[in-house]
Amino acid sequence: MFLDLQGYYRREPDPPPENPPRPSLSASQQKLLVWLICFNLFFLLVAPIGGATVVDALLALLSG
């Protein structure tokens, strides 16, 4: 059977809220980020060499 609801129908759902814009980094924050990335890249190359040197020195010390 047909039920007349007199104009009462399900509403369309509200659209999802838009995400607020992300704050951008300031100039000093960008500079710090670049320095941190350079620092990490530098030690990515240097740390294995330094670690191998320390291990080699310990082995030389222990072997007599």
Secondary structure, 3 states (H helix, E strand, C coil): CCCCCCCCCCCCCCCCCCCCCCCCCCHHHHHHHHHHHHHHHHHHHHHHHHHHHHHHHHHHHHHC
